[in-house]
Each structure stands twice: as structure tokens, then as C-alpha cells.
Amino acid sequence: MMKAEKFIKVAFVFAVASLFCVGASATQAAYGDTSTYISKIYAGDGGNARDAYLDFAEDVVFDSGGNMYIADTFNNVIRKVDTSNAISTRAGTGSYGDTDGPTGSAEFALPQGIAAKGDGTLFIADTYNHKIRKIAGGTVSTIASDLS
């Protein structure tokens, strides 16, 4: 990738993150140990993407149908914004971890990169697990590991 293309992509990612973080939603939910202020907000699924909360959206990719997929890094999930601007979690529980399996129970550790194949398969750079993960159908699997 050329430097100019990378700059444009990074600028776009931060613009997307800024757009989605504007305006808190009544559907937001905090979890974690709130007595020590170690908590996070993960919210918005099923609603308009503008009302969702993303925590450091590191990378985005579009599929052939115009849907956008976001590596929601600090929330440890992959989010999907469809063409009607509805947001959902494509994969991950929101918990930091290293679990393959059904997309609803898979865990990531700060996913930072994302790529898409023409058939809808997604590839995730699962940064702190030092792995490349694949999302195909309803399953997350590891396709490369020990990449530190």
C-alpha cells in the first residue's frame, strides 16, 4: 500500500470513529469494576450507527454489498454497519480473550486490522493474540498463530 493510501485510510478510520462516538445513547451499558473506574461502554447494536459507541476503531473494510466492517479494537469485537446504517456485532463478546468458535462466543484481544474476501469472509489481525483469525459464516477460526 502506498503512503498516501495509508494516510487516507487512517484519516477515514478516525473520521468514522469520531462520527460514531458523537452523542451518547440511552441504550449504552457500562460493565467492569466501576468501583475502581475500570469499566467500558459497549453499546448500540440494533440501532443507528451514529448512536453506537466504538472504542478506538482501528480499521475498516467494505464488502461487495456495501456493508462496512470495523475493527472495534478496545471493545474486542468486529462491528458491522449495513447499508441502512444499522450497527451490529459481527463477532466477539466484548471480552478480552482468545476463543475460536461461533461468532457470538468468540473472543479477540485488541483486533486492529481487517480485510474482506469477495465471498464475505473476513480476516482479522488479532493483535495481542499474535494471530490471524478468519470469520466465515457463523464461525471464527485461527488460520495463523505465533506471529509475535
OpenMM code with the backbone's topology and positions (N, CA, C; nanometers):
from openmm import Vec3, app, unit

residues = "MET MET LYS ALA GLU LYS PHE ILE LYS VAL ALA PHE VAL PHE ALA VAL ALA SER LEU PHE CYS VAL GLY ALA SER ALA THR GLN ALA ALA TYR GLY ASP THR SER THR TYR ILE SER LYS ILE TYR ALA GLY ASP GLY GLY ASN ALA ARG ASP ALA TYR LEU ASP PHE ALA GLU ASP VAL VAL PHE ASP SER GLY GLY ASN MET TYR ILE ALA ASP THR PHE ASN ASN VAL ILE ARG LYS VAL ASP THR SER ASN ALA ILE SER THR ARG ALA GLY THR GLY SER TYR GLY ASP THR ASP GLY PRO THR GLY SER ALA GLU PHE ALA LEU PRO GLN GLY ILE ALA ALA LYS GLY ASP GLY THR LEU PHE ILE ALA ASP THR TYR ASN HIS LYS ILE ARG LYS ILE ALA GLY GLY THR VAL SER THR ILE ALA SER ASP LEU SER".split()
positions = [
    Vec3(0.0848, -0.1175, 0.0000),
    Vec3(0.0000, 0.0000, 0.0000),
    Vec3(0.0894, 0.1238, 0.0000),
    Vec3(0.0570, 0.2201, -0.0827),
    Vec3(0.1327, 0.3447, -0.0891),
    Vec3(0.1051, 0.4292, 0.0345),
    Vec3(0.2003, 0.5168, 0.0692),
    Vec3(0.1858, 0.6004, 0.1882),
    Vec3(0.0615, 0.6878, 0.1818),
    Vec3(0.0319, 0.7453, 0.0667),
    Vec3(-0.0859, 0.8324, 0.0543),
    Vec3(-0.2138, 0.7537, 0.0804),
    Vec3(-0.2221, 0.6308, 0.0288),
    Vec3(-0.3408, 0.5485, 0.0512),
    Vec3(-0.3558, 0.5150, 0.1987),
    Vec3(-0.2451, 0.4835, 0.2651),
    Vec3(-0.2494, 0.4511, 0.4077),
    Vec3(-0.2968, 0.5724, 0.4870),
    Vec3(-0.2468, 0.6906, 0.4526),
    Vec3(-0.2877, 0.8125, 0.5221),
    Vec3(-0.4374, 0.8350, 0.5060),
    Vec3(-0.4881, 0.8182, 0.3857),
    Vec3(-0.6311, 0.8389, 0.3613),
    Vec3(-0.7123, 0.7378, 0.4418),
    Vec3(-0.6679, 0.6127, 0.4438),
    Vec3(-0.7402, 0.5103, 0.5185),
    Vec3(-0.7398, 0.5417, 0.6677),
    Vec3(-0.6252, 0.5806, 0.7222),
    Vec3(-0.6171, 0.6146, 0.8642),
    Vec3(-0.7052, 0.7341, 0.8948),
    Vec3(-0.7016, 0.8355, 0.8101),
    Vec3(-0.7863, 0.9533, 0.8309),
    Vec3(-0.9334, 0.9136, 0.8283),
    Vec3(-0.9713, 0.8234, 0.7380),
    Vec3(-1.1092, 0.7772, 0.7287),
    Vec3(-1.1499, 0.7013, 0.8547),
    Vec3(-1.0615, 0.6156, 0.9038),
    Vec3(-1.0924, 0.5388, 1.0246),
    Vec3(-1.1210, 0.6328, 1.1402),
    Vec3(-1.0374, 0.7335, 1.1597),
    Vec3(-1.0598, 0.8252, 1.2709),
    Vec3(-1.1846, 0.9090, 1.2493),
    Vec3(-1.2165, 0.9415, 1.1245),
    Vec3(-1.3410, 1.0144, 1.0968),
    Vec3(-1.4612, 0.9271, 1.1304),
    Vec3(-1.4556, 0.8004, 1.0947),
    Vec3(-1.5642, 0.7073, 1.1271),
    Vec3(-1.5787, 0.6961, 1.2781),
    Vec3(-1.4674, 0.6784, 1.3482),
    Vec3(-1.4723, 0.6661, 1.4941),
    Vec3(-1.5309, 0.7913, 1.5565),
    Vec3(-1.4916, 0.9061, 1.5070),
    Vec3(-1.5444, 1.0315, 1.5617),
    Vec3(-1.6932, 1.0431, 1.5356),
    Vec3(-1.7361, 1.0068, 1.4159),
    Vec3(-1.8771, 1.0147, 1.3803),
    Vec3(-1.9609, 0.9262, 1.4713),
    Vec3(-1.9159, 0.8021, 1.4949),
    Vec3(-1.9935, 0.7087, 1.5740),
    Vec3(-1.9905, 0.7395, 1.7230),
    Vec3(-1.8902, 0.8122, 1.7687),
    Vec3(-1.8795, 0.8408, 1.9120),
    Vec3(-1.9540, 0.9670, 1.9525),
    Vec3(-2.0035, 1.0423, 1.8576),
    Vec3(-2.0761, 1.1648, 1.8902),
    Vec3(-2.2144, 1.1284, 1.9418),
    Vec3(-2.2520, 1.1831, 2.0555),
    Vec3(-2.3871, 1.1621, 2.1087),
    Vec3(-2.4031, 1.0314, 2.1820),
    Vec3(-2.4202, 1.0380, 2.3113),
    Vec3(-2.4413, 0.9167, 2.3903),
    Vec3(-2.5822, 0.8644, 2.3678),
    Vec3(-2.5972, 0.7361, 2.3787),
    Vec3(-2.7259, 0.6718, 2.3585),
    Vec3(-2.7817, 0.6242, 2.4919),
    Vec3(-2.9110, 0.6282, 2.5039),
    Vec3(-2.9757, 0.5791, 2.6263),
    Vec3(-2.9596, 0.4286, 2.6401),
    Vec3(-2.9197, 0.3611, 2.5326),
    Vec3(-2.9050, 0.2158, 2.5382),
    Vec3(-2.7641, 0.1738, 2.5777),
    Vec3(-2.6768, 0.2681, 2.6086),
    Vec3(-2.5406, 0.2324, 2.6459),
    Vec3(-2.5397, 0.1588, 2.7795),
    Vec3(-2.4484, 0.0660, 2.7918),
    Vec3(-2.4352, -0.0086, 2.9169),
    Vec3(-2.2883, -0.0157, 2.9538),
    Vec3(-2.2574, 0.0158, 3.0775),
    Vec3(-2.1194, 0.0059, 3.1255),
    Vec3(-2.1022, -0.1284, 3.1941),
    Vec3(-1.9861, -0.1861, 3.1798),
    Vec3(-1.9569, -0.3071, 3.2542),
    Vec3(-1.8124, -0.3029, 3.2995),
    Vec3(-1.7791, -0.3859, 3.3941),
    Vec3(-1.6463, -0.3844, 3.4530),
    Vec3(-1.6575, -0.3451, 3.5990),
    Vec3(-1.5452, -0.3239, 3.6618),
    Vec3(-1.5420, -0.2868, 3.8028),
    Vec3(-1.5547, -0.1357, 3.8144),
    Vec3(-1.6769, -0.0875, 3.8315),
    Vec3(-1.6987, 0.0569, 3.8365),
    Vec3(-1.6492, 0.1181, 3.9665),
    Vec3(-1.6222, 0.0382, 4.0696),
    Vec3(-1.5693, 0.0941, 4.1944),
    Vec3(-1.4257, 0.1420, 4.1768),
    Vec3(-1.3547, 0.0855, 4.0797),
    Vec3(-1.2179, 0.1285, 4.0525),
    Vec3(-1.2104, 0.2062, 3.9213),
    Vec3(-1.3252, 0.2342, 3.8644),
    Vec3(-1.3350, 0.3067, 3.7377),
    Vec3(-1.2739, 0.2303, 3.6213),
    Vec3(-1.2594, 0.1000, 3.6366),
    Vec3(-1.2143, 0.0173, 3.5259),
    Vec3(-1.3394, -0.0415, 3.4628),
    Vec3(-1.3932, 0.0299, 3.3700),
    Vec3(-1.5140, -0.0151, 3.3021),
    Vec3(-1.5087, 0.0331, 3.1590),
    Vec3(-1.5968, -0.0160, 3.0782),
    Vec3(-1.6029, 0.0283, 2.9395),
    Vec3(-1.7473, 0.0332, 2.8952),
    Vec3(-1.7696, 0.1061, 2.7908),
    Vec3(-1.9040, 0.1176, 2.7362),
    Vec3(-1.9051, 0.0487, 2.6010),
    Vec3(-2.0003, -0.0386, 2.5832),
    Vec3(-2.0147, -0.1132, 2.4589),
    Vec3(-2.1629, -0.1103, 2.4275),
    Vec3(-2.2014, -0.0352, 2.3267),
    Vec3(-2.3442, -0.0151, 2.3064),
    Vec3(-2.3778, 0.0134, 2.1614),
    Vec3(-2.5059, 0.0012, 2.1317),
    Vec3(-2.5578, 0.0446, 2.0039),
    Vec3(-2.6099, -0.0630, 1.9125),
    Vec3(-2.5820, -0.1904, 1.9392),
    Vec3(-2.6260, -0.2953, 1.8475),
    Vec3(-2.7762, -0.2878, 1.8228),
    Vec3(-2.8121, -0.2988, 1.6954),
    Vec3(-2.9523, -0.2960, 1.6560),
    Vec3(-3.0046, -0.1570, 1.6272),
    Vec3(-2.9257, -0.0563, 1.6579),
    Vec3(-2.9689, 0.0812, 1.6353),
    Vec3(-2.8917, 0.1474, 1.5229),
    Vec3(-2.9108, 0.2766, 1.5107),
    Vec3(-2.8406, 0.3561, 1.4112),
    Vec3(-2.6936, 0.3661, 1.4505),
    Vec3(-2.6061, 0.3496, 1.3532),
    Vec3(-2.4627, 0.3516, 1.3804),
    Vec3(-2.4177, 0.4822, 1.4450),
    Vec3(-2.4858, 0.5908, 1.4166),
    Vec3(-2.4474, 0.7194, 1.4762),
    Vec3(-2.4697, 0.7228, 1.6265),
    Vec3(-2.5535, 0.6346, 1.6784),
    Vec3(-2.5807, 0.6303, 1.8215),
    Vec3(-2.4962, 0.5258, 1.8940),
    Vec3(-2.4160, 0.4517, 1.8197),
    Vec3(-2.3358, 0.3446, 1.8789),
    Vec3(-2.2084, 0.4005, 1.9407),
    Vec3(-2.1504, 0.3231, 2.0297),
    Vec3(-2.0234, 0.3595, 2.0908),
    Vec3(-1.9165, 0.2629, 2.0423),
    Vec3(-1.8139, 0.3173, 1.9805),
    Vec3(-1.6975, 0.2400, 1.9396),
    Vec3(-1.5805, 0.2875, 2.0238),
    Vec3(-1.4918, 0.1965, 2.0571),
    Vec3(-1.3763, 0.2331, 2.1376),
    Vec3(-1.2494, 0.2058, 2.0581),
    Vec3(-1.2006, 0.3070, 1.9924),
    Vec3(-1.0806, 0.3059, 1.9093),
    Vec3(-1.0981, 0.2133, 1.7892),
    Vec3(-1.1774, 0.2600, 1.6946),
    Vec3(-1.1986, 0.1875, 1.5691),
    Vec3(-1.0700, 0.1958, 1.4881),
    Vec3(-0.9961, 0.0874, 1.4827),
    Vec3(-0.8621, 0.0874, 1.4254),
    Vec3(-0.8606, 0.0692, 1.2739),
    Vec3(-0.9558, -0.0054, 1.2178),
    Vec3(-0.9532, -0.0322, 1.0741),
    Vec3(-1.0951, -0.0594, 1.0258),
    Vec3(-1.1179, -0.0338, 0.8984),
    Vec3(-1.2478, -0.0611, 0.8367),
    Vec3(-1.2269, -0.1258, 0.7007),
    Vec3(-1.3284, -0.1996, 0.6564),
    Vec3(-1.3281, -0.2586, 0.5237),
    Vec3(-1.4735, -0.2693, 0.4789),
    Vec3(-1.4949, -0.2653, 0.3485),
    Vec3(-1.6288, -0.2787, 0.2918),
    Vec3(-1.6386, -0.4090, 0.2151),
    Vec3(-1.7561, -0.4737, 0.2221),
    Vec3(-1.7777, -0.5925, 0.1408),
    Vec3(-1.8405, -0.5520, 0.0080),
    Vec3(-1.8635, -0.6488, -0.0783),
    Vec3(-1.9159, -0.6196, -0.2117),
    Vec3(-2.0583, -0.5658, -0.2089),
    Vec3(-2.1301, -0.5852, -0.0989),
    Vec3(-2.2666, -0.5351, -0.0862),
    Vec3(-2.2755, -0.3964, -0.0253),
    Vec3(-2.1602, -0.3371, 0.0074),
    Vec3(-2.1597, -0.2030, 0.0645),
    Vec3(-2.1668, -0.1985, 0.2157),
    Vec3(-2.1645, -0.3140, 0.2814),
    Vec3(-2.1615, -0.3173, 0.4278),
    Vec3(-2.0211, -0.2840, 0.4763),
    Vec3(-2.0123, -0.2139, 0.5871),
    Vec3(-1.8833, -0.1771, 0.6438),
    Vec3(-1.8566, -0.2615, 0.7682),
    Vec3(-1.7338, -0.3109, 0.7789),
    Vec3(-1.6906, -0.3874, 0.8956),
    Vec3(-1.5810, -0.3083, 0.9652),
    Vec3(-1.5888, -0.3024, 1.0972),
    Vec3(-1.4993, -0.2186, 1.1761),
    Vec3(-1.4288, -0.3036, 1.2808),
    Vec3(-1.2976, -0.2896, 1.2889),
    Vec3(-1.2226, -0.3494, 1.3992),
    Vec3(-1.2378, -0.2547, 1.5177),
    Vec3(-1.3308, -0.2854, 1.6060),
    Vec3(-1.3598, -0.2042, 1.7250),
    Vec3(-1.2619, -0.2502, 1.8334),
    Vec3(-1.1417, -0.1983, 1.8239),
    Vec3(-1.0252, -0.2522, 1.8929),
    Vec3(-1.0413, -0.2658, 2.0436),
    Vec3(-1.0692, -0.1578, 2.1136),
    Vec3(-1.0730, -0.1657, 2.2598),
    Vec3(-1.1998, -0.2330, 2.3125),
    Vec3(-1.3000, -0.2523, 2.2273),
    Vec3(-1.4171, -0.3315, 2.2659),
    Vec3(-1.3984, -0.4792, 2.2320),
    Vec3(-1.2892, -0.5132, 2.1630),
    Vec3(-1.2552, -0.6522, 2.1294),
    Vec3(-1.3626, -0.7212, 2.0464),
    Vec3(-1.4221, -0.6470, 1.9533),
    Vec3(-1.5247, -0.7033, 1.8655),
    Vec3(-1.5063, -0.6526, 1.7231),
    Vec3(-1.5731, -0.7203, 1.6318),
    Vec3(-1.5835, -0.6760, 1.4933),
    Vec3(-1.7271, -0.6310, 1.4744),
    Vec3(-1.7460, -0.5057, 1.4333),
    Vec3(-1.8801, -0.4499, 1.4163),
    Vec3(-1.9133, -0.4429, 1.2673),
    Vec3(-2.0410, -0.4481, 1.2376),
    Vec3(-2.0906, -0.4370, 1.1002),
    Vec3(-2.1894, -0.3219, 1.0946),
    Vec3(-2.1731, -0.2370, 0.9933),
    Vec3(-2.2711, -0.1324, 0.9655),
    Vec3(-2.3279, -0.1643, 0.8281),
    Vec3(-2.4582, -0.1953, 0.8235),
    Vec3(-2.5183, -0.2324, 0.6953),
    Vec3(-2.5563, -0.1079, 0.6156),
    Vec3(-2.6106, -0.1289, 0.4985),
    Vec3(-2.6404, -0.0171, 0.4088),
    Vec3(-2.7549, 0.0709, 0.4568),
    Vec3(-2.8297, 0.0252, 0.5574),
    Vec3(-2.9341, 0.1105, 0.6155),
    Vec3(-2.8817, 0.1850, 0.7387),
    Vec3(-2.7507, 0.1727, 0.7649),
    Vec3(-2.6804, 0.2382, 0.8756),
    Vec3(-2.7093, 0.1736, 1.0111),
    Vec3(-2.7598, 0.0497, 1.0118),
    Vec3(-2.7799, -0.0238, 1.1373),
    Vec3(-2.6485, -0.0911, 1.1756),
    Vec3(-2.6145, -0.0841, 1.3033),
    Vec3(-2.4892, -0.1444, 1.3504),
    Vec3(-2.5181, -0.2702, 1.4309),
    Vec3(-2.4293, -0.3680, 1.4168),
    Vec3(-2.4405, -0.4922, 1.4925),
    Vec3(-2.3001, -0.5453, 1.5181),
    Vec3(-2.2901, -0.6385, 1.6095),
    Vec3(-2.1625, -0.7046, 1.6338),
    Vec3(-2.1556, -0.8259, 1.5431),
    Vec3(-2.0562, -0.8292, 1.4559),
    Vec3(-2.0380, -0.9420, 1.3643),
    Vec3(-1.9726, -1.0589, 1.4366),
    Vec3(-1.8765, -1.0285, 1.5259),
    Vec3(-1.8085, -1.1344, 1.6008),
    Vec3(-1.7468, -1.0768, 1.7274),
    Vec3(-1.7470, -1.1591, 1.8308),
    Vec3(-1.6850, -1.1218, 1.9574),
    Vec3(-1.7874, -1.0986, 2.0660),
    Vec3(-1.7408, -1.1142, 2.1904),
    Vec3(-1.8282, -1.0958, 2.3062),
    Vec3(-1.8086, -0.9605, 2.3727),
    Vec3(-1.6995, -0.8932, 2.3396),
    Vec3(-1.6636, -0.7701, 2.4085),
    Vec3(-1.5613, -0.7941, 2.5169),
    Vec3(-1.5369, -0.9206, 2.5486),
    Vec3(-1.4364, -0.9553, 2.6489),
    Vec3(-1.3026, -0.9824, 2.5817),
    Vec3(-1.1956, -0.9435, 2.6471),
    Vec3(-1.0596, -0.9694, 2.6009),
    Vec3(-1.0322, -1.1177, 2.6192),
    Vec3(-0.9915, -1.1851, 2.5116),
    Vec3(-0.9657, -1.3275, 2.5234),
    Vec3(-0.9132, -1.3876, 2.3950),
    Vec3(-0.9153, -1.5188, 2.3883),
    Vec3(-0.8614, -1.5929, 2.2748),
    Vec3(-0.9442, -1.7192, 2.2551),
    Vec3(-1.0635, -1.7025, 2.1986),
    Vec3(-1.1547, -1.8147, 2.1820),
    Vec3(-1.2063, -1.8203, 2.0391),
    Vec3(-1.1860, -1.9341, 1.9723),
    Vec3(-1.2460, -1.9601, 1.8420),
    Vec3(-1.3850, -2.0185, 1.8643),
    Vec3(-1.4631, -2.0267, 1.7552),
    Vec3(-1.5946, -2.0889, 1.7643),
    Vec3(-1.7018, -1.9997, 1.7071),
    Vec3(-1.8257, -2.0197, 1.7509),
    Vec3(-1.9362, -1.9381, 1.6996),
    Vec3(-1.9081, -1.7889, 1.7198),
    Vec3(-1.9497, -1.7076, 1.6238),
    Vec3(-1.9189, -1.5641, 1.6296),
    Vec3(-1.9692, -1.4981, 1.7569),
    Vec3(-2.0781, -1.5463, 1.8130),
    Vec3(-2.1336, -1.4866, 1.9342),
    Vec3(-2.0587, -1.5199, 2.0615),
    Vec3(-1.9697, -1.6194, 2.0566),
    Vec3(-1.8927, -1.6542, 2.1762),
    Vec3(-1.7417, -1.6438, 2.1548),
    Vec3(-1.7001, -1.6032, 2.0360),
    Vec3(-1.5574, -1.5861, 2.0079),
    Vec3(-1.5029, -1.4659, 2.0840),
    Vec3(-1.3744, -1.4716, 2.1160),
    Vec3(-1.3095, -1.3603, 2.1852),
    Vec3(-1.1840, -1.3182, 2.1100),
    Vec3(-1.1578, -1.1883, 2.1130),
    Vec3(-1.0408, -1.1286, 2.0499),
    Vec3(-0.9615, -1.0519, 2.1552),
    Vec3(-0.8362, -1.0210, 2.1213),
    Vec3(-0.7513, -0.9399, 2.2080),
    Vec3(-0.6993, -0.8219, 2.1263),
    Vec3(-0.7735, -0.7142, 2.1287),
    Vec3(-0.7413, -0.5900, 2.0585),
    Vec3(-0.7237, -0.6107, 1.9078),
    Vec3(-0.8303, -0.6496, 1.8384),
    Vec3(-0.8221, -0.6657, 1.6929),
    Vec3(-0.7968, -0.5308, 1.6260),
    Vec3(-0.6930, -0.5243, 1.5424),
    Vec3(-0.6564, -0.3953, 1.4840),
    Vec3(-0.6652, -0.3891, 1.3332),
    Vec3(-0.6593, -0.4999, 1.2639),
    Vec3(-0.6641, -0.4980, 1.1184),
    Vec3(-0.7770, -0.5852, 1.0687),
    Vec3(-0.8301, -0.5491, 0.9521),
    Vec3(-0.9414, -0.6262, 0.8967),
    Vec3(-0.9342, -0.6214, 0.7447),
    Vec3(-0.9617, -0.7349, 0.6814),
    Vec3(-0.9655, -0.7441, 0.5355),
    Vec3(-1.0841, -0.8318, 0.4977),
    Vec3(-1.1353, -0.8116, 0.3765),
    Vec3(-1.2512, -0.8887, 0.3305),
    Vec3(-1.2204, -0.9569, 0.1987),
    Vec3(-1.2763, -1.0743, 0.1819),
    Vec3(-1.2686, -1.1504, 0.0583),
    Vec3(-1.4025, -1.1347, -0.0131),
    Vec3(-1.4052, -1.1541, -0.1416),
    Vec3(-1.5262, -1.1354, -0.2204),
    Vec3(-1.6465, -1.2156, -0.1746),
    Vec3(-1.6233, -1.3310, -0.1126),
    Vec3(-1.7345, -1.4161, -0.0684),
    Vec3(-1.7888, -1.3781, 0.0696),
    Vec3(-1.7371, -1.2702, 0.1283),
    Vec3(-1.7844, -1.2254, 0.2591),
    Vec3(-1.6988, -1.2708, 0.3760),
    Vec3(-1.5985, -1.3527, 0.3486),
    Vec3(-1.5066, -1.3950, 0.4538),
    Vec3(-1.4254, -1.2749, 0.5011),
    Vec3(-1.4098, -1.2630, 0.6333),
    Vec3(-1.3292, -1.1556, 0.6914),
    Vec3(-1.2036, -1.2148, 0.7535),
    Vec3(-1.0948, -1.1391, 0.7458),
    Vec3(-0.9686, -1.1774, 0.8081),
    Vec3(-0.9318, -1.0687, 0.9082),
    Vec3(-0.8979, -1.1100, 1.0289),
    Vec3(-0.8752, -1.0177, 1.1390),
    Vec3(-0.7326, -1.0324, 1.1915),
    Vec3(-0.6639, -0.9198, 1.2066),
    Vec3(-0.5346, -0.9185, 1.2756),
    Vec3(-0.5652, -0.9067, 1.4243),
    Vec3(-0.5617, -1.0195, 1.4928),
    Vec3(-0.5917, -1.0254, 1.6362),
    Vec3(-0.4608, -0.9969, 1.7103),
    Vec3(-0.4338, -0.8703, 1.7272),
    Vec3(-0.3016, -0.8197, 1.7612),
    Vec3(-0.2395, -0.8800, 1.8861),
    Vec3(-0.3069, -0.8744, 1.9989),
    Vec3(-0.2446, -0.9197, 2.1228),
    Vec3(-0.2485, -1.0713, 2.1402),
    Vec3(-0.3200, -1.1417, 2.0533),
    Vec3(-0.3102, -1.2872, 2.0495),
    Vec3(-0.2051, -1.3320, 1.9487),
    Vec3(-0.1516, -1.2376, 1.8706),
    Vec3(-0.0500, -1.2664, 1.7688),
    Vec3(-0.1006, -1.3702, 1.6690),
    Vec3(-0.2244, -1.3473, 1.6217),
    Vec3(-0.2891, -1.4420, 1.5314),
    Vec3(-0.3597, -1.3699, 1.4173),
    Vec3(-0.3829, -1.4447, 1.3109),
    Vec3(-0.4756, -1.4036, 1.2056),
    Vec3(-0.5977, -1.4926, 1.2229),
    Vec3(-0.7132, -1.4293, 1.2349),
    Vec3(-0.8381, -1.5026, 1.2553),
    Vec3(-0.9252, -1.4863, 1.1311),
    Vec3(-1.0069, -1.5850, 1.1043),
    Vec3(-1.0983, -1.5830, 0.9900),
    Vec3(-1.2409, -1.5908, 1.0419),
    Vec3(-1.3266, -1.5052, 0.9854),
    Vec3(-1.4696, -1.5115, 1.0143),
    Vec3(-1.5379, -1.5535, 0.8853),
    Vec3(-1.5971, -1.6715, 0.8866),
    Vec3(-1.6682, -1.7237, 0.7701),
    Vec3(-1.7968, -1.7877, 0.8200),
    Vec3(-1.9082, -1.7503, 0.7576),
    Vec3(-2.0362, -1.7997, 0.8061),
    Vec3(-2.0560, -1.7517, 0.9481),
    Vec3(-2.0842, -1.8410, 1.0372),
    Vec3(-2.1044, -1.8052, 1.1770),
    Vec3(-1.9907, -1.8474, 1.2678),
    Vec3(-1.8703, -1.8654, 1.2105),
    Vec3(-1.7594, -1.9202, 1.2879),
    Vec3(-1.6333, -1.8353, 1.2778),
    Vec3(-1.5643, -1.8228, 1.3911),
    Vec3(-1.4321, -1.7601, 1.3962),
    Vec3(-1.3301, -1.8716, 1.4141),
    Vec3(-1.2251, -1.8705, 1.3317),
    Vec3(-1.1195, -1.9709, 1.3442),
    Vec3(-0.9835, -1.9042, 1.3285),
    Vec3(-0.8827, -1.9663, 1.3861),
    Vec3(-0.7453, -1.9179, 1.3747),
    Vec3(-0.6829, -1.9813, 1.2520),
    Vec3(-0.6245, -1.8972, 1.1646),
    Vec3(-0.5593, -1.9520, 1.0454),
    Vec3(-0.4077, -1.9361, 1.0511),
    Vec3(-0.3581, -1.8507, 1.1407),
    Vec3(-0.2135, -1.8365, 1.1620),
    Vec3(-0.1922, -1.7905, 1.3056),
    Vec3(-0.0910, -1.8488, 1.3709),
    Vec3(-0.0657, -1.8126, 1.5108),
    Vec3(0.0841, -1.7986, 1.5354),
    Vec3(0.1196, -1.7608, 1.6560),
    Vec3(0.2596, -1.7389, 1.6952),
    Vec3(0.3272, -1.6382, 1.6028),
    Vec3(0.2600, -1.5266, 1.5787),
    Vec3(0.3104, -1.4249, 1.4863),
    Vec3(0.3808, -1.3099, 1.5578),
    Vec3(0.4302, -1.3349, 1.6768),
    Vec3(0.4965, -1.2267, 1.7512),
    Vec3(0.6361, -1.2006, 1.6996),
] * unit.nanometer
topology = app.Topology()
chain = topology.addChain("A")
for resn in residues:
    res = topology.addResidue(resn, chain)
    for name in ("N", "CA", "C"):
        topology.addAtom(name, app.Element.getBySymbol(name[0]), res)
